[in-house]
């Protein structure tokens, strides 16, 4: 059965059940293949080549704010700009190909931004060893994603770029929750054989990932006592990370499914 938006069910009282069991139950409910259909992760699931998955996932995660249906629609439009062959387009595009990318793509992310993203990705794959190498080097044994994302951001913007485009790569080292890049890392790193996350990056431990904190995960975490900080910033990410790592030390961000599903789908 497909997960239905706004579906509601009777939920157990948190005062009467173990919180871990409750969240594990919700994880089992939402982390399954039928979650893919209505989620932005459906875009990289269209591809089989490793680099196509990475690039389409990165671009989709970049614009993952707002309504999920609009994110998917905008991501499909991006894939059309890239001729539904993202890695080949990134590596072999001509100046004329880039001129075809114009207009609004998704809200404040426009053709100028996407054009630079294509150029930056080519630099990364041609000269820096690819997306996985950069993020992996940035982790370097650390227990959260802040330095990895910060390192990636530095390399991404190391070539000439429009200043306006910097806002589309969040910086946890400056206090941002970096929800979209943490979601991208979850997609690439986690592998629980459930068919949703890809798990194609093997050198970053799932135990070190940080929660993709958004309005849904934050609100639910506060309601059930996992988060006290009011702002959805990097300090809140670290607070929630610590709590989730008590519940599942080896795979704390699996509870992103539970928290998001409770907030966005079950309207808990």
C-alpha positions in Angstrom: 0.0 0.0 0.0 1.2 3.5 -0.8 1.6 5.9 2.1 -1.2 8.4 1.8 -0.7 12.1 2.6 -2.6 13.3 5.7 -3.3 9.7 6.8 -4.1 9.5 10.5 -4.1 6.6 12.9 -4.6 6.2 16.6 -1.2 6.6 18.2 -0.1 5.1 21.5 0.3 7.5 24.4 3.9 8.3 24.8 3.4 8.2 28.6 2.5 4.5 28.3 5.0 3.1 25.8 8.7 3.0 25.4 9.9 5.9 23.2 12.4 3.8 21.3 9.8 1.1 20.5 7.4 3.8 19.4 9.9 5.4 17.0 11.1 2.0 15.8 7.5 1.1 14.9 7.2 4.4 12.9 10.5 3.7 11.2 9.3 0.3 10.1 6.1 1.9 8.8 7.7 4.7 6.7 11.1 3.3 5.7 9.8 1.1 2.9 9.7 1.2 -0.9 6.2 2.8 -1.1 7.7 5.9 0.6 9.7 6.6 -2.5 6.8 7.4 -4.8 5.8 10.7 -3.2 9.2 11.7 -1.9 12.1 13.6 -3.7 14.2 10.5 -3.3 12.2 9.2 -6.2 14.4 11.3 -8.6 17.7 9.5 -8.0 15.8 6.2 -8.0 15.2 6.8 -11.7 18.9 6.1 -12.4 21.3 3.1 -12.1 24.7 4.6 -12.8 26.4 5.6 -9.6 27.4 9.1 -10.7 23.9 9.7 -12.1 22.5 8.8 -8.7 24.9 11.1 -6.9 24.3 14.1 -9.1 20.6 13.8 -9.4 20.3 13.2 -5.6 22.5 16.2 -4.9 20.6 18.5 -7.2 17.3 17.3 -5.9 18.3 17.7 -2.2 19.5 21.2 -3.1 16.0 22.4 -3.9 14.2 20.3 -1.3 12.2 22.9 0.5 8.5 23.5 0.3 5.8 21.1 -0.9 7.2 17.7 -1.9 5.1 17.5 -5.1 6.6 20.8 -6.3 10.1 19.7 -5.3 9.6 16.5 -7.5 8.2 18.5 -10.4 11.1 21.0 -10.3 13.7 18.2 -10.0 12.2 16.5 -13.0 12.6 19.8 -14.9 16.3 19.9 -13.8 16.8 16.4 -15.2 15.3 17.5 -18.5 17.8 20.4 -18.6 20.5 17.8 -18.1 18.9 15.7 -20.9 18.0 12.9 -18.4 21.7 11.9 -18.4 23.2 14.0 -15.6 26.7 12.7 -15.4 27.3 12.7 -19.1 25.8 16.3 -19.3 28.0 17.5 -16.4 31.2 16.1 -18.0 30.5 16.8 -21.7 28.3 19.9 -21.8 29.0 22.7 -24.2 28.5 26.5 -23.7 25.5 26.2 -25.9 24.0 23.5 -23.7 24.4 25.8 -20.6 22.6 28.6 -22.4 19.5 26.4 -22.6 19.3 26.4 -18.8 17.4 29.6 -17.9 14.4 30.9 -16.0 13.1 29.8 -12.7 13.9 26.2 -11.6 12.5 26.1 -8.1 11.6 29.2 -6.1 14.8 31.2 -5.7 17.0 28.6 -7.4 17.2 29.6 -11.0 19.0 29.0 -14.2 22.0 31.0 -13.2 22.3 28.8 -10.1 21.9 25.5 -11.9 24.4 26.6 -14.6 27.0 27.2 -11.9 26.1 23.9 -10.2 26.8 22.0 -13.4 30.2 23.8 -13.8 31.1 23.1 -10.1 30.1 19.5 -10.4 32.3 19.1 -13.5 35.2 20.6 -11.5 34.6 18.1 -8.7 34.4 15.0 -10.8 37.3 16.1 -13.2 39.7 17.4 -10.6 38.7 16.5 -7.1 37.8 12.8 -7.2 34.0 13.2 -7.1 31.4 13.9 -4.5 32.0 10.9 -2.3 35.7 11.6 -2.0 35.1 15.2 -0.9 32.5 14.4 1.7 34.5 11.4 3.0 37.7 13.5 3.3 35.7 16.1 5.2 34.4 13.6 7.8 37.9 12.3 8.7 36.7 10.4 11.7 34.4 13.2 13.0 31.1 12.3 14.7 28.9 14.7 12.8 28.6 16.2 9.3 29.5 19.8 10.0 33.1 19.7 8.9 32.3 17.5 5.9 29.7 19.9 4.6 31.9 22.9 5.3 34.8 21.2 3.4 32.5 20.4 0.5 31.2 23.9 0.4 34.7 25.4 0.3 35.6 23.2 -2.7 32.3 23.7 -4.4 32.7 27.5 -4.4 36.5 27.4 -5.2 35.9 28.3 -8.8 34.4 31.7 -9.9 30.7 31.8 -9.1 27.8 34.2 -8.7 27.6 35.4 -5.1 23.8 34.8 -5.1 24.4 31.1 -5.5 26.2 30.7 -2.2 22.9 30.7 -0.3 21.9 27.4 -1.9 24.7 25.5 -0.1 24.0 25.8 3.7 26.9 26.1 6.1 26.6 24.3 9.5 29.9 25.9 10.5 28.0 29.2 10.4 25.1 27.8 12.4 22.8 26.4 9.7 21.0 23.1 10.3 22.0 22.1 6.7 18.9 20.0 6.4 19.1 19.4 2.7 22.8 18.3 2.6 22.2 16.1 5.7 19.3 14.5 3.8 21.6 14.0 0.8 24.2 12.3 3.0 21.5 10.0 4.5 20.5 9.0 1.0 24.1 8.2 -0.1 25.4 6.6 3.1 22.6 4.6 4.8 22.1 1.0 3.7 19.5 -1.0 5.7 18.4 -3.1 2.7 14.9 -1.6 2.8 15.2 -0.2 -0.7 14.9 3.6 0.1 18.3 5.0 0.9 21.0 4.0 -1.5 24.0 3.2 0.7 26.5 3.5 -2.2 29.0 5.5 -0.1 30.9 3.0 2.1 33.6 5.0 3.9 31.3 7.3 6.0 29.8 5.5 9.0 26.0 5.8 9.3 26.7 6.4 13.1 28.3 9.7 12.2 25.5 11.2 10.2 23.4 14.1 11.5 19.7 14.4 11.4 18.1 16.3 8.5 16.3 18.8 10.7 13.3 20.5 9.2 10.0 21.9 10.5 8.4 18.4 10.8 11.2 16.6 12.5 11.9 19.5 14.8 8.3 19.9 15.9 7.8 16.2 16.5 11.1 15.9 18.4 10.0 18.7 20.7 6.5 17.2 21.2 8.0 13.9 22.4 10.8 15.4 24.5 13.8 14.8 22.3 14.6 18.4 21.6 14.4 21.5 23.8 16.0 24.1 21.6 13.4 26.3 19.8 15.4 27.2 16.7 16.0 24.7 13.9 19.7 25.5 13.7 23.0 23.5 14.1 22.8 23.6 17.9 19.4 21.9 17.6 20.8 19.3 15.2 23.6 18.4 17.7 21.1 18.2 20.6 18.8 15.9 18.6 21.7 13.9 17.3 22.8 13.1 20.9 19.4 11.9 21.8 18.9 9.7 18.7 22.3 8.2 19.2 21.2 6.9 22.6 18.3 5.2 20.9 20.2 3.8 17.9 24.0 4.3 18.2 24.9 2.7 14.9 22.1 4.3 12.8 20.6 7.4 14.5 19.3 9.1 11.4 16.9 6.2 10.6 14.6 8.1 12.9 14.3 10.8 10.3 11.7 8.6 8.7 9.8 8.3 12.0 9.9 12.0 12.9 9.1 13.2 9.4 6.3 10.6 8.9 4.7 11.5 12.2 4.7 15.2 11.3 4.1 15.4 7.6 2.0 12.3 7.0 0.3 11.3 10.3 -0.1 14.9 11.5 0.8 13.7 15.0 
